[in-house]
Amino acid sequence: MPVLPVAQVQEGDCLTSDVITSLGSLLLPEGRILSDRDLEILQAFLIPNVEVRRNGLIETTEKSEENVPESEVQPLQQKFLEMEKLLKHSFDRTGPGDKLPVLELRKSLLELIDRIEEYNVLTFVPVQDGSPVERWIRNSVLCALTSYKLAKWCKLPEKDWTQIALAGLLHDIGNVRIDPAIFHKPTRLTPAEIQEMRQHTVYGFRLLEGVPSLSQGVALAALQHHERLDGSGYPMKLSGDKIHQYAKIVAIADMYHAMTTTRNERKGQSPYLVLEELQSESFGKLDPLFVRTFIDRATHFHNGMLVQLNDNRVGEIVFTDVQNPTRPMISIYGEIVNLSKQRDLYICAIYSA
């Protein structure tokens, strides 16, 4: 739960921990719904900050992925869960001789895209409904949404948007052909196993090539999403314009979601730090125009957005410099913190109301 400065606390917020005075006595108990009078009491006792829960206020970190009753699931989240389950079911049935249910996947994806205006790349955190989740399946659905958004932001022809979303959705389908003992191995992979894992790009291309209703770009995105502009990628070390446009977009979405997602061996990174890493990768590896557009549009938050810094302080975004979109100015207790100058600080969580 967010720890907010008292000046940012609102009537109706619920305390998630006791408020203790400087002398050690209980001022307000955990679970109390704050009134206007309570806010005056907090200010009178010079309480600097309190831990609260607010309806609609969500911290965009992995710990927000908790089971939510079906009645409370928002429409976008519901469509996301439906897409995720269908994708898993479809991939589980992708055996020799089986056909991918493209029309069914496309229908579900279009229903999800109908809610795209509710999707914010940096603040969206999928809910859990109690069903087991495979991270790569979940990331495939996230990549579909992000790839669609990026294609639209980059002003690609509208006819390409849905195909690019399908490319994001299916880019890792080749994982179904990887030996499960290797794919789920909990310890470090051997060089031979790493090579086998990299073959998922080739396997994916073979599964998607020539499938009706899918453009060639979708199959090429599966094959090329790990290629890099300087030729350092795999599986064919392609460079520059030899990499399909769909693959360039999916590569950005794939990297972003892979790096911000918590895995068994590591915690997900701050979205803002990942954007900065993508920016550094745009020098020779990722398409610089696509990356710049992605960063500019993803960080386009209105002033007043609450964020948490890596030193645990919470403040409001008051100004974003177009030259440093990942490092805005933050107001904390009236002090302006300029992240473009204080490089040791960064945004580690965003609170979306």
C-alpha positions as CSV (number, residue, x, y, z in Angstrom):
1,M,0.0,0.0,0.0
2,P,1.2,3.5,-0.7
3,V,2.7,5.7,2.1
4,L,1.5,9.1,1.3
5,P,2.3,12.6,2.7
6,V,-0.6,13.8,4.9
7,A,-1.1,16.7,2.4
8,Q,-2.0,14.1,-0.2
9,V,-4.4,12.0,1.9
10,Q,-8.1,12.3,1.1
11,E,-11.3,11.8,3.0
12,G,-12.4,8.2,2.6
13,D,-8.9,6.8,2.5
14,C,-8.5,3.7,4.8
15,L,-5.5,3.5,7.1
16,T,-3.6,0.2,6.6
17,S,-1.4,0.7,9.7
18,D,-1.7,2.4,13.0
19,V,-0.8,6.1,13.3
20,I,1.5,6.7,16.2
21,T,2.3,10.1,17.8
22,S,5.9,11.2,18.4
23,L,5.4,10.2,22.1
24,G,4.5,6.6,21.1
25,S,0.7,6.7,21.7
26,L,-1.9,5.5,19.3
27,L,-3.5,8.4,17.4
28,L,-5.7,6.6,14.8
29,P,-6.1,2.8,14.4
30,E,-5.5,0.6,11.4
31,G,-8.6,0.2,9.3
32,R,-10.1,3.6,10.1
33,I,-11.8,5.4,7.2
34,L,-10.5,8.9,7.4
35,S,-12.9,11.9,7.8
36,D,-12.2,15.6,7.3
37,R,-11.8,15.8,11.1
38,D,-9.2,13.0,11.0
39,L,-7.2,14.9,8.4
40,E,-7.1,17.9,10.7
41,I,-6.0,15.7,13.6
42,L,-3.1,14.3,11.5
43,Q,-2.0,17.8,10.5
44,A,-2.3,19.1,14.1
45,F,-0.1,16.3,15.4
46,L,2.5,17.0,12.6
47,I,2.2,13.4,11.3
48,P,4.4,13.5,8.1
49,N,2.9,10.5,6.2
50,V,0.5,7.6,6.6
51,E,0.0,4.2,4.9
52,V,-3.4,4.1,3.2
53,R,-5.6,2.1,0.9
54,R,-7.7,4.1,-1.6
55,N,-10.4,2.7,-3.9
56,G,-9.1,2.7,-7.4
57,L,-5.5,3.5,-6.3
58,I,-3.2,0.7,-7.5
59,E,0.5,0.4,-7.1
60,T,2.0,-0.8,-10.4
61,T,4.3,-3.5,-9.1
62,E,4.2,-7.2,-9.2
63,K,2.9,-7.4,-5.6
64,S,-0.4,-6.0,-7.0
65,E,-1.0,-9.2,-8.8
66,E,-3.4,-10.7,-6.3
67,N,-6.6,-12.7,-6.5
68,V,-9.5,-10.5,-7.1
69,P,-13.2,-11.6,-6.9
70,E,-14.8,-11.9,-10.3
71,S,-17.4,-9.3,-9.4
72,E,-14.7,-6.7,-8.9
73,V,-12.7,-7.4,-12.1
74,Q,-12.8,-4.4,-14.5
75,P,-13.9,-5.0,-18.2
76,L,-10.3,-4.7,-19.6
77,Q,-9.0,-7.1,-16.9
78,Q,-11.8,-9.5,-17.7
79,K,-11.1,-9.5,-21.4
80,F,-7.4,-9.9,-20.7
81,L,-8.0,-13.0,-18.5
82,E,-10.2,-14.5,-21.3
83,M,-7.5,-13.9,-23.9
84,E,-4.9,-15.4,-21.6
85,K,-6.9,-18.6,-21.0
86,L,-7.8,-19.0,-24.7
87,L,-4.1,-18.5,-25.7
88,K,-2.9,-21.1,-23.2
89,H,-5.6,-23.5,-24.3
90,S,-4.7,-22.9,-28.0
91,F,-1.0,-23.4,-27.3
92,D,-1.6,-26.6,-25.3
93,R,-3.4,-28.0,-28.4
94,T,-0.6,-27.1,-30.8
95,G,0.7,-30.6,-31.5
96,P,1.7,-32.2,-34.7
97,G,-1.1,-32.0,-37.2
98,D,-3.2,-29.6,-35.0
99,K,-4.3,-26.3,-36.5
100,L,-4.0,-23.0,-34.6
101,P,-7.5,-21.6,-34.0
102,V,-6.6,-18.3,-35.5
103,L,-10.2,-17.0,-36.1
104,E,-11.1,-17.7,-32.4
105,L,-7.9,-16.0,-31.2
106,R,-8.4,-13.0,-33.5
107,K,-12.0,-12.6,-32.3
108,S,-10.9,-12.6,-28.6
109,L,-8.1,-10.3,-29.4
110,L,-10.4,-7.8,-31.1
111,E,-12.7,-7.8,-28.1
112,L,-9.6,-7.1,-25.9
113,I,-8.5,-4.3,-28.3
114,D,-11.9,-2.7,-28.0
115,R,-10.8,-1.8,-24.4
116,I,-7.4,-0.5,-25.6
117,E,-8.1,3.1,-24.4
118,E,-8.2,1.7,-20.8
119,Y,-4.8,0.2,-21.2
120,N,-1.8,2.1,-20.0
121,V,1.5,0.4,-20.7
122,L,3.3,1.6,-17.5
123,T,0.4,1.2,-15.0
124,F,-1.5,-1.9,-16.1
125,V,-1.1,-4.8,-13.8
126,P,-3.1,-8.0,-14.7
127,V,-5.2,-9.4,-11.9
128,Q,-5.2,-13.0,-10.8
129,D,-8.4,-15.1,-10.8
130,G,-6.9,-18.1,-8.9
131,S,-5.9,-19.9,-12.1
132,P,-2.2,-20.8,-12.5
133,V,-0.4,-18.3,-14.8
134,E,2.5,-19.0,-17.1
135,R,4.6,-15.8,-17.4
136,W,5.4,-16.2,-21.0
137,I,1.7,-16.6,-21.9
138,R,0.8,-13.5,-19.8
139,N,3.6,-11.6,-21.4
140,S,2.4,-12.6,-24.9
141,V,-1.0,-11.0,-24.2
142,L,0.8,-7.9,-22.8
143,C,3.0,-7.8,-25.9
144,A,-0.2,-7.9,-28.1
145,L,-1.6,-4.8,-26.4
146,T,1.6,-2.9,-26.3
147,S,2.5,-3.7,-29.9
148,Y,-0.9,-2.5,-31.0
149,K,-0.5,0.8,-29.1
150,L,3.0,1.3,-30.5
151,A,1.9,0.7,-34.1
152,K,-0.8,3.3,-33.6
153,W,1.5,5.8,-31.9
154,C,4.0,5.4,-34.8
155,K,1.2,6.1,-37.3
156,L,1.6,2.9,-39.2
157,P,-1.3,2.2,-41.6
158,E,-4.4,1.2,-39.6
159,K,-4.7,-2.1,-41.6
160,D,-1.4,-3.2,-39.9
161,W,-2.5,-2.6,-36.3
162,T,-4.4,-5.9,-35.7
163,Q,-1.8,-7.9,-37.5
164,I,0.9,-6.4,-35.3
165,A,-1.2,-7.2,-32.3
166,L,-1.4,-10.8,-33.5
167,A,2.4,-10.7,-34.0
168,G,2.8,-9.7,-30.4
169,L,0.3,-12.3,-29.2
170,L,2.0,-15.2,-31.2
171,H,5.7,-14.2,-31.2
172,D,6.7,-16.8,-28.7
173,I,4.5,-19.7,-29.9
174,G,7.7,-21.6,-30.7
175,N,8.2,-22.2,-27.0
176,V,5.6,-25.1,-27.3
177,R,8.2,-27.0,-29.3
178,I,11.0,-26.6,-26.7
179,D,11.7,-29.6,-24.5
180,P,9.8,-28.9,-21.2
181,A,12.8,-30.1,-19.2
182,I,14.9,-27.3,-20.8
183,F,12.1,-24.7,-20.9
184,H,11.3,-25.2,-17.1
185,K,14.8,-25.9,-15.9
186,P,15.3,-24.1,-12.6
187,T,19.1,-23.9,-12.8
188,R,21.5,-22.3,-15.3
189,L,21.2,-23.5,-18.9
190,T,24.2,-25.1,-20.6
191,P,25.4,-23.5,-23.9
192,A,23.6,-26.3,-25.9
193,E,20.4,-25.7,-24.0
194,I,20.6,-22.0,-24.7
195,Q,20.9,-22.7,-28.4
196,E,17.9,-24.9,-28.2
197,M,15.9,-22.2,-26.4
198,R,16.9,-19.8,-29.2
199,Q,15.4,-22.2,-31.7
200,H,11.9,-21.1,-30.5
201,T,12.1,-18.3,-33.1
202,V,12.5,-20.9,-35.9
203,Y,9.9,-23.2,-34.5
204,G,7.5,-20.3,-34.2
205,F,8.0,-19.3,-37.8
206,R,7.4,-22.8,-39.0
207,L,4.1,-23.0,-37.0
208,L,2.8,-19.6,-38.4
209,E,4.2,-19.6,-41.9
210,G,1.3,-19.9,-44.5
211,V,-1.4,-19.9,-41.8
212,P,-4.6,-18.4,-43.4
213,S,-5.7,-15.0,-41.8
214,L,-2.1,-14.3,-40.7
215,S,0.1,-12.0,-42.8
216,Q,3.7,-12.9,-43.5
217,G,4.8,-10.2,-41.1
218,V,3.3,-12.2,-38.1
219,A,5.4,-15.3,-39.0
220,L,8.5,-13.1,-39.5
221,A,7.9,-11.4,-36.2
222,A,8.1,-14.8,-34.5
223,L,11.3,-15.5,-36.4
224,Q,13.0,-12.1,-36.0
225,H,11.9,-10.5,-32.7
226,H,15.4,-11.3,-31.3
227,E,17.3,-9.8,-34.3
228,R,19.0,-6.5,-33.7
229,L,19.8,-3.7,-36.1
230,D,23.6,-4.1,-35.7
231,G,23.4,-7.8,-36.6
232,S,24.1,-9.0,-33.1
233,G,20.8,-10.8,-32.6
234,Y,19.6,-14.3,-33.5
235,P,18.8,-16.7,-35.2
236,M,20.2,-15.3,-38.5
237,K,22.1,-12.2,-37.4
238,L,20.0,-10.0,-39.7
239,S,20.6,-6.2,-39.6
240,G,18.9,-3.0,-40.6
241,D,16.1,-3.1,-43.1
242,K,16.4,-6.9,-43.4
243,I,14.4,-7.1,-40.2
244,H,10.6,-6.8,-40.7
245,Q,8.8,-3.8,-39.3
246,Y,6.5,-6.0,-37.2
247,A,9.5,-7.7,-35.6
248,K,11.0,-4.3,-34.7
249,I,7.9,-3.3,-32.8
250,V,7.4,-6.6,-31.1
251,A,11.0,-6.6,-30.0
252,I,10.4,-3.4,-28.0
253,A,7.2,-4.7,-26.4
254,D,8.9,-8.0,-25.7
255,M,11.9,-6.5,-24.0
256,Y,9.8,-4.1,-22.0
257,H,7.5,-6.7,-20.5
258,A,10.3,-9.3,-20.0
259,M,12.3,-6.8,-18.0
260,T,9.5,-5.4,-15.9
261,T,8.1,-8.9,-15.0
262,T,9.2,-10.7,-11.9
263,R,10.6,-14.2,-12.5
264,N,11.8,-16.9,-10.2
265,E,15.4,-15.8,-10.4
266,R,14.9,-12.0,-10.3
267,K,12.5,-9.2,-9.4
268,G,11.0,-7.1,-12.2
269,Q,12.7,-3.8,-12.8
270,S,11.2,-0.4,-12.5
271,P,9.3,0.5,-15.7
272,Y,11.2,3.8,-15.8
273,L,14.6,2.1,-15.6
274,V,13.6,-0.3,-18.3
275,L,12.6,2.6,-20.6
276,E,16.0,4.1,-20.1
277,E,17.6,0.8,-21.0
278,L,15.5,0.6,-24.1
279,Q,16.7,4.1,-25.0
280,S,20.3,2.9,-24.7
281,E,19.5,-0.1,-26.8
282,S,18.1,2.2,-29.5
283,F,21.7,3.1,-30.4
284,G,22.4,0.4,-32.9
285,K,20.1,-2.4,-31.7
286,L,16.4,-1.3,-31.6
287,D,14.7,1.0,-34.0
288,P,15.4,4.5,-32.6
289,L,12.3,6.1,-33.9
290,F,10.0,3.4,-32.5
291,V,11.8,3.5,-29.2
292,R,11.6,7.3,-28.9
293,T,7.9,7.2,-29.7
294,F,7.3,4.5,-27.2
295,I,9.1,6.3,-24.4
296,D,7.4,9.7,-25.2
297,R,3.9,8.3,-25.3
298,A,4.2,5.8,-22.5
299,T,5.4,8.5,-20.1
300,H,2.9,11.1,-21.1
301,F,1.3,11.4,-17.6
302,H,-0.7,14.3,-16.5
303,N,0.7,16.5,-13.7
304,G,-0.4,15.2,-10.3
305,M,0.3,11.5,-11.0
306,L,1.5,9.9,-7.8
307,V,4.8,8.0,-8.0
308,Q,7.2,6.4,-5.6
309,L,10.9,6.9,-5.7
310,N,13.5,4.2,-4.9
311,D,14.1,5.9,-1.5
312,N,10.5,5.1,-0.7
313,R,9.3,8.7,-0.8
314,V,6.0,9.4,-2.6
315,G,5.4,12.6,-4.6
316,E,3.5,14.1,-7.5
317,I,4.8,14.6,-11.1
318,V,4.7,18.3,-11.6
319,F,6.7,18.7,-14.9
320,T,8.1,16.4,-17.6
321,D,10.9,17.6,-19.8
322,V,10.4,16.2,-23.4
323,Q,14.2,15.8,-23.5
324,N,14.1,13.6,-20.3
325,P,10.7,11.9,-20.3
326,T,11.8,9.2,-17.9
327,R,13.1,11.7,-15.3
328,P,10.4,14.2,-14.5
329,M,10.3,16.8,-11.7
330,I,8.6,15.4,-8.5
331,S,7.0,17.5,-5.7
332,I,7.6,15.9,-2.3
333,Y,6.3,17.9,0.7
334,G,6.7,21.0,-1.4
335,E,10.3,20.2,-2.3
336,I,11.0,19.8,-6.1
337,V,13.1,16.8,-6.9
338,N,14.6,17.0,-10.4
339,L,15.3,13.4,-11.4
340,S,17.3,14.5,-14.5
341,K,19.9,15.9,-12.1
342,Q,19.6,13.5,-9.2
343,R,20.6,10.4,-11.1
344,D,20.7,8.2,-8.0
345,L,16.9,8.5,-7.7
346,Y,14.4,7.0,-10.0
347,I,10.7,6.2,-10.1
348,C,10.1,2.6,-8.9
349,A,6.3,2.6,-8.7
350,I,3.4,4.5,-10.2
351,Y,0.0,4.9,-8.5
352,S,-2.9,4.8,-11.0
353,A,-6.2,6.1,-9.8
